[in-house]
Amino acid sequence: MSHQTTQLLTLVRREVLRFVRRPYNTFLPPIITNSLYFAVFGVILGSRIGEIAGVSYIQFVLPGLVVLGAISDSFENASFTIFHGRWNEYIQAVTTSPMANRDMVAAYVSASALRGIVTSLLIIGVGLVFTSVPVANPVYLIAFVLVITTLFGGLGVIGGLWASDFDYLTVMNQFILRPLVFFGAVFYSLEVLPPVWRSVSLFNPMVYMVNGVRYGMIGVTEIDPNTSLAVLTGATVAVLAVDFLLFTRGYGLAE
């Protein structure tokens, strides 16, 4: 194993252990939150709403909740670890090491994406308590989850470098990302919207993510999954390029 690979895996291991060692802070909240979502929206309201697109309401909602948990935790993990390292000035131990900038970015993003994937699996596990969880197109499901978690891990790196206070991280996650997901057709079909609002919704990138994961899980989508996956993959490559550029220039890393 080369020194470069050893350095990369060491940083990944440190970042993974950081959230694995605190399960009550990282894994328990999404379990509790999504249990409430399933109980309220799936069981109580779902019994009255009936089926949407030929599946039960709780199954229709499940993919959106998977996306919500995946992007929130991927973004939060990357943004917090970068900002916390800057705040306490221990990120210099990484940036002054012999590691290449691309390896630093790869380590932070991959660890954050892994957390998002674990959260997705936990949410699916919670869903199994309330309903059956079909997987109609496993290749699409895996592809969308990987791309989405990587994308928001990369965005989290940007957020962590840009933030000047912990409040910035809360604002980005709670007041930007989550509202976009809630208006991203998680709890409703685009078909129920008036034509104007349906057109407006198509400018929300979360719509493509939710529909992509929904296609992978229950085989239902309102947007071509191949187009969605191609656009999201392109966006992910662009974000990772920005991450690399910011690390190369030392943006937010050196005062």
N, C-alpha and C positions, 0 to 999 in steps of 0.2 A: 504493500500500500504506500503511495507516495505521500510526501509531507503535506502537499496541498490537500489531498483527500482527508488526511488525518485532521488537519486544521478545520476543514469544513465540518466533518462529522463531530468533532469536539464541540464546536459552537452550536451545532444543531442539538446535540445531546444536552448541553447546558440550558438551552432555551426550552426544550421539551420538559426537562426535569423541573423547570421553574413553574410550569402550570400543572404538571402531574402531581407534584408534592403538595399542592393546595386544592384538592378536589372539592372542598366545601365552598371555595370561592370560584372555581372554574367550571365544575361539572354539575354541582347540585342546583344552582340557580336555573339553568335551562330545563332541567328535569321538572322542577316545581312549576316554573312559568308555563311550560308546554302542557303539563298535566291540567292546569287551569284552562288553557286555551281549548284543549280537547273536551274537557268537561262542559264548558260553557258553549262554545261554538259548535262542537261536534255532536255532543249528546243532547243538550237541552234545546239549542236552536236547530240543530240538524234534524231532529225528529219532526220538526214543523216544516222545515224547508223542503225536505225530501231529497230527490236526486237532482244532480246537475251533470249534464253531458253523459248521462247514463250510469253514473256512479253515485254512491252515497255522499252526502255533503261532507262528512268527516274525512272521507278519502280524498275528496276534492281539495280540502283545506290543507291536508297533510304536507304536500310538496312545498307549499308556500311557507309553512312553518319551518320546514327543513332549510329552505333558503334563508329565512330570517335568522335562524340560529347560526348557520354557517358563516354568513357574511359578518354578523355582529361579532362573533368570537374571533374570526380571522383578523378582522380590522382591529379589534380591541387588543388582541395579543401583540400584534406588531407595533401598533402605535404606543402602547404602554411600555413595552420593553425598551423601545428606542428612546422614548422621552424620559423614562426612569433612569436609563443609563446616562443620558445627558444631564439630568437634574442632579444626580449623585456623582457625576463625573467619573464613572467607571467604564463608560463606553470607550474612553481613550485607550484602555487596555486592549481593546479589539482593533481600533483604528490604527494604533501604532505597531501592531503585530505585523509579521511578514505576509499575512493573508492578503490575497487580491481582493479588490473591491467587489468584483462579481461574486466571489465566494461569500463575502459578508452578506451581500444582498440575498444570495441563494439560501444561506443558513437562516436568516431572519424570516424570510418569506416562507420557506418550506416548513419551518417549525410552526408558524402561524397557520398555514394551510392545514397542517396535521391537526391542530386543535379544532379548526373548523370542521374537518372531516369527522373527528371523534364526536363533536357536538351533534352533527347530522345523524350519526349512528345512534346516539342516545335518544334523539327526538323520534327516530323511527322505532326505537325500542319502546318508548312511551306510547307511541301510536298503536303498537301491537297489543297493548293492554285494552284499548278501546275498540279496535277494529282490525280486520285483516289488512296487510300491507302488500299490495301487488307490485310486481316489478315487471312491467310490460316490455320495456326496452332497456336492459341492463347496461349496454354499451353507452347509450346516450346518458343514462343516469350517472354513470361513473365519470364520463367526460365532462358533463356540466358541473358536477360537484367539484372535480379537480380544477377546472378553469375558474369557477366562481371563487373558491377559497384562495387560489393563487392570486387572482385579481385583487381581492380585498386584503390579502396579506401585503401585497405590493402597495396598495393605497394606504394601508396602515403605516407602512414605513414612511411614506410622504407625510402623513399626518403627524407622526412622532417627531420628524425633523422640523416640521413647520410650527408645531405648538410651542407656545411660550409659557403655558401654565396648564395645570391638570384640568382646569375647567374647559379648555379648548377640546380636550379629548372627549369629555362628556357631551359637549355641544355637537361635535361631529357625529358621534354615534347615536345619541338619543334624539337629536333635533333635525338631523339630515338623513342619515341612513334608514332609521326605522320608519319615519313617515313615508319615505319613498317606497319601502317594501309594502307597507300597509295599503298604499295606493297603487300597488303593482299587481293587482288582481289576485291577491292571496285569498280573500274571503268572498270573492264574487267573480262572475264571468264577465268578460268584456262585452258580451252580447247584451247584457242588461243595461248597458250605458247608452245614453243618447249618442247619436253619431258624432256630435262635436266633441263630447268628452272622451269618446272612444279614440278619436284621432289624437286628442291631447295626451291620452294615456300612452300612446305609442312612442312618445318622447321620453318616457320613463324607462330607463334601462332595466329596472327590476322586473318589468313586465316580461321581458325576454328571458330573464333568469328563471322566474317562477314557471313560465310556460315550458321552458326547456326541461326543468326537473319534473314537472307534472307529466310531460310526455314520456320521460324515462320511467316514471313510476306507474301511471295509470293509462298511458297511451292516449291521453287527451291533450290537445294543444290548439291554440287559436293563432299561432304564429309558426311559420316554417322552422323546425328545429335546426336544420342545417344552416340556414341563414343566421339564426340566433347564435349558434355555436361558432360560426366563422367570425361574426362581429365581436363576440366576447373574447375569442382567442386573440384577435387583432388588438383589442383594447388591453388585454393582459400583457402582450408583448410590449406595447407602447409604455405601459405603466412601469414594467420592469426596467425598460430602457431609461426612464426618468429616474428611477431609484438608483441605477448604476451611475448616471450622470451626477446626481446629487452627492453620492458618496465620493465620487471622483473629485468633485469640487470642494468637498468638505462642508457643504451647506448644513448649517445647524449643528455641526459636530465640533466646531472650534469657535469659541467666542473671540 
